[in-house]
Amino acid sequence: MNKDVKIVFLIVCILVMIGIIMIYSSSAVYAYNFFGDSMYLVKRHLIFLAIGVLAAILCMYFPVGFFRDNARLILLATLLLLILVLIPGIGSSSGGARRWIRIAGLGIQPSEIAKFAIIIYMADFTSRKRYLVPDFKYGFLPPVVIIGITSALILLEPDMGTSVTVAFIGFVILLVSDIKRKYITTIFTMAFPIMIAAIIAAPYRLKRVLAFLNPWEDPDGKGFQLIQSFIALGSGGIFGVGLGASKQKLFYLPQAHTDFIYSIIGEEMGFLGACAVLFLFIALVWYCQKLVVKITDPFRSKCILGINVMFAFEAMVNMGVSVGIFPTKGMPLPFVSCGGSSLVVHMACVGILLNMATIEEDPEFNSKNITE
């Protein structure tokens, strides 16, 4: 295991430990009030973390060829789950969204699995057919259709944030695969009005955008979450109010243990603590990108790139929402927020990353099935 891989592993471990501590700190009062057990959400988080660690171990020891050879099957299975979750009686709804399939009391989000599936599929397609990628009909159109279908199914749940995440990951992998830039420009030109229409069509999305532009216009309504986040971050000052001493977690800041956990970090650990978490994510992205550059096998390199893009995009959006850079969006902070399916998928992706970054280069493997 080389130095960069060790550093990535160490950073993930530190973020996971920070997550456990901050989940307890931010959720103890909430959990006791609603579940009668201050440790309820921490215990739940630890269950998913254990599942995620098991998934990571399995992914570390699966042959890389397994992911490459079964990329299309994994994608098809994921699309089936995305269809099933939309069917009443199979999919479980909460808060007006149908995003979960309940198994043994645990909720599984197919949309989270879709991130993993699109990474594997895009890495396989753009490496196996990399000489065809510049061709519009055979190299560009098929993956764009797949990205579009996957994102559309997620949007129907509705979950615009994950839909955008999946599309962003897919197009970044396309962008580094010798795709003609005019194709990408055309797609983004077409996607932008669709996104605007999706925002306008859903009143709650439009409210979030308006709140982002001027949260003080409606401090008790659409601007409430963002203002409470500002108060939390401002209250922390340089050194914070102290671990466990947050006031905003006392039913002022909604989703303090998930979507706005970074605000609680800023309140309790101060500007320095918030910067430390930001630095950890910057370091994670930096060292993952070093692995992308070092690996010559296109499939493994693009898998790691896709995983890195996912970590970077989700961390950027979560922290950006907390500080008011982006409109409010329910997106967890990787490894830190109280998680379920997202945590399991993130840990599984870490296992894949460690797997693909540590195996020996195999010229025969690198060149196999290029145009299959």
N, C-alpha and C positions, 0 to 999 in steps of 0.2 A: 504494500500500500504506500503510494508516494506521498510526499508532503502535502500537496494540494488537497488530496482526498482526505487525509487526516484532519486538515483544517476545516474542511466542509463538515465532516462528521462531528468535530468538536463544537462548531458553531450551532449545528442543529441540536446537539445535546444541551447546550447552554440556553437556547431559545425554549426548548421543551421544559427545562427546569424553571425558567422565568415564568412560563405559562402556568405551570402548576401552582406556583406561589401566588401569582396575580389573580388567578381564577378563584382561589380560596379567599384572598383578600377582598376581591370585588363582588363575590357572590354569597358570602357567608350569611349576611343579614337577609338578603333576598331569599335564599334557599330555606332558611329557618322559618321565615314568614309564610312561604307558600308550600313547603314540603315538610316542615317540622324537623328538619335535619340540616344544620349549617354546612355539613360536608356533602350534601346530596349531589350537587353539581360537580364537585371535585371527584367524588366516587364515579360518577357517570363518565367524566372526562378520562379518568384513569382506566376505565373499562375499554373505551375506544382507543386509548393510547396503547394498551396491551394488545388489542387487535391489530393496531397499526404497526407495532413492533414485530408481531408475528408475520404480518404481510410483508414488511421490509425484509425480514430474514428469508422468507420464501423467495422474494424477488431477487435477493442477492445470490441465491444458489440455483435459480433456474438458468439454464443455458440461454445465452443471448439470442441464439437462433430460434428459441421457443417464441420470443416476443416478435421477432421478424417474421417467422413463418405463420404465426397466428394473428397478425395485426388486423387482417380483414375480418376474421371471425370474432375477435374482441370487439371491433367496431359494430358489427351486425348485432351482437348480443346486447351491446349498449343501446343501440337504436331501438331494439325491441323493448328494453326496460323503459326507455323514454316514452314509448307509445303506451305501455302498460300503465305507467304512473298517471296518465291522463284519463284512464278509465275509472269512473266511479265504482267503488267497491273493491278496487285493487289499489289504486293510489289513495293516499291519506292526505287530507287537506288540513291546513292550519293557517290562520291569518289571511284567508282569502286566496291562498296558493295551494296547488296540489303538486307537491314535490317529493313526497316520501312513499316508500313501500315498507310497511311494518312487518318485521319478521322477529318473532320471539321477543316482542316488546321493544325492539330497537328499530329506529327509523333509518332506512337506507335511501340516500339521495342519488338517483341515477345521473343527475346533472353533474355531480362531482366526479362520478366514474367517467363521464363523457370527456373530461379534461385529459384524463389518463389515456383514454381510447384514441382521442384525436392526435395526441402526441405520438403514440406508437404508429398509428396509421399514416400520418403525414411523414414521419421519419422513414417508414418503409417505402411509401410510394415515391418520395422524392429521391431516395437512394437507389431503389430497384429500377426506376425508370428515369434516372437523372438525365440521360441523353434525349429523352422525349419531353422533358419539362418545358423547354422553350416553345414547343408546339402548342397552339391554342386548343385544338380539338382533343388531342390525346394526352397532353401533359399538364395543361392548366385547367381546363373545364372540369374533368372528373373530380379532383380534390376540392375545387370551389363548390361544386354541387353537394359534396359530402359535408363540407363545412356549413353550407347554407341550410341543409336539411337538419343537421344536428343543432345548430343555433336556433332554428325556427321551432323545433320541438321543445327546446328549453324555454324559449320565449312564451310558448303557449301555457306554461305552468301557472303563473308567469314568473320568470326569473331573468330579468334583463341583464343584470350584472354578470351572471354566469354565462349567459348567451354571448355577451360581448367578450368575455374572457376566452371562451372557446374559439370564437372567430379570430381574436387577436393572436392567440397562440398559433393557430393554423396559418394565418397570413404571414406571420414572422418567419415561420419555417419555409414557406413558399418564397419569401423575399430573399432568403439566402441560398436559394436553390437555382440560381441562374434564370429565374423567371424574367420575362420581359417587363420592364418597369411600366410600360404603357398599359399592360393588363392590370397591374395592381392599382394604378391610378384610376382606371375605368371602374374597377370594383368599388373602390373607396368613394368615388363620385356617385355611384349608384347606391351605396350603403348609407351614406350620410342622410339623404332625405327619408329613407326608410326608418332610420333611427329617430329622426325628428318626428315622423308620423307616429311611431310607437310611443314616444313620450307624450305627445299631444293627445293621443287616443286614450291614454290611461290617466285620469285626473290625479291620482296619487303621485305618479311620476312627475307630472307637471308641477305639482305642489312642491316636490322636493327640489326641482330646479329653481323655482321662484324663491324658496326658502334659502337656497344656497346664494342667490344673488343679493337678497336682503332679509336675513333672518329676523332682524329687529322690527320689521313691519308687522309681524304676527308672533310675538315672543311666547304666547301661551298656546299657539297652534302649530302651524307648519314650521316655524323657526325654533321650536322648543328644544329639540334634540341638539341642534348645532350650538345654540346659546349655552346650554348646560355643559357641552363639551368645552367651549371656550372658558367657562367659569372654572371647570376642573383644571384645565391646563394653566390658566392664569393663577389659580390658587396655589399651585405647586411651587411657583417661583424657581429659584435656582436649584435648591436642594430638596424640595418637596416637603410635604406636611408629615411624612413618616409612613412607613409600611403599615397598612391597616387603618390609617387615620383619615382616609378619604371621607368627605361629607357628601360628595355628589353621588356616590354609590348607594346612599340611603334613599332610594326611590326618586331621586331627582333626574339622574342620567339613565335613560332607557337602554337596555341591553349592555350594561356596563361590563359584563363578563364575556361578551362576544364582539359585537360590532364596534363598541367604543372602549375596549380594554386599553387601548393606547392612551386614551384620555386619563384613565385612572392611573396608569403608569406615570404620566406626566404630573398628575396631582400628588401622588404619594412619593415618587422618587425624584420629582422636579425636572427641570430642564436637562440636567446632567443625565438623569436616568433615561429620559426620553431619547436623548442624543445617543446614549449607549446602545439602546435597542435599534435605533436607526443605523448606527455604525455596524452592528452585527449583521443586519440585512444587506447593507452595502458590501460588507466583506464576503457574505455568502454568495451574492451575485457575482462578485469579482472573481472569486476562486472557482466557482462553477464555470464561468466563462473561460478561465484559463484552461480548464479541462476540455472545453469545447474546441479550443484552438489546437491543443496538443494532440487530440485523437484524430487519426487519419481516416478511420473507417467512417464513411458518411452516415450510416444508420445509427451507430452509437453516438456520434457527434451531434446529430440532430435530435436524438432522444434527450440528451443532456441539455441541449439548447432549449427545447420545448419545456422541460422541467424548470430550467432556470427562468425562462420567460414567465411561466406561471407563478413562481415564487415572487419574482420582481413585481409583476403587475398587481398581484393581490396585496402585497405589502404596501406598494405605492398607493393604491386606492384606499385601503383601510386607514393608513396614517394620513393620507390626504384629506379624507372625509373628516377625520378628527380635528384637523387644524383649519378646515374650511376651504381647502383648495379645490375639492370636488363636491358635487351634490351628494347628499346623504344616500348611501347604498349599503344594504346589508351584506357585507363581505368580510369574512373573518380574517384576522391577522395570522398568517401561517405559523403553526406550532405554538402560538401563544394564546389565541382565543379559545374559549371553551368549545370543543369540537365534537363532531360525530363523524359522518361520512367524510367531511373535508379533512379531518385529522388523519383518518385511515388512509385516504388517497395520498396525502402529502407524505406520510411515512413510507407507503409503498413506493412512491416515486424516489424517495431517498435511497431505498434499497436498490431500485433499478439503476440509479445514478452511481452508487458505489460499485455495483456489479459491472456496469459498462465502462467504468473508469479504471478498473483494476485488472481486467483480463489482458492477456498478452495480445499484441497485434498479430493478426493472421491474414496474410495477403490473399490466401484462397478465399477466406470468408469475406474479405473486403470487396472482392470482385465478383462474388457469386450472385447470380440472379439480378444483374444490373438492369437488363431489359426484359426480364421475364414477364 
